[in-house]
Amino acid sequence: QVHLVESGGGLVQAGGSLRLSCAASGSISRVNVMGWYRQAPGKQRELVAQMTNGGSTNYAAFVKGRFTISRDNAKNTVFLQMNSLKPEDTAVYYCRTLSSGGLTWGQGTQVTVSS
């Protein structure tokens, strides 16, 4: 069983920055993909960014140039540096991993950007 612990959400003014982190633990021999999704009220959950253990990245168009995903493979941890935040970035951000233990979602962390 895989367990994800997220941290780093909070309240920030527009133009500010936050850094999210997500650490995976449990019965994992290999974590292939780690990424972040978000879900705003009344909207579907959507991909923000993801990264393979080989370093390939995939970003949603709406965050390119503002958000950066990175990983510490030795610690099975993924980070999301979010800069130039906008009110429309307000959402619950979920970590997701695809590993030898299967597909796992974190509990989510709230990010609120005030105008």
FENNOR-V408901 format. One line per field, one symbol per residue. phi: phi as a letter, one per 40 degrees, with the letter a starting at -180 (. if undefined). psi: psi as a letter, one per 40 degrees, with the letter a starting at -180 (. if undefined). Layout:
BEGIN
phi->???
psi->???
END
This chain:
BEGIN
phi->.bbbbbahcibacdgcbabcbabbahcbbabcbbabbaacdgbccbcbaaaccchcbabcccbdgbbbcabbccbfbbbbcbbfcbdcccacbbcbbbacchcbbccgbcbbbcc
psi->hhhhhiieiahiiheaiihiihhhiaghdhhdhhihiihiheiihihdiihieeehihiideehedihiiigddefhiihhhifiideehihhhihihaeeahhiieihhhhhi.
END
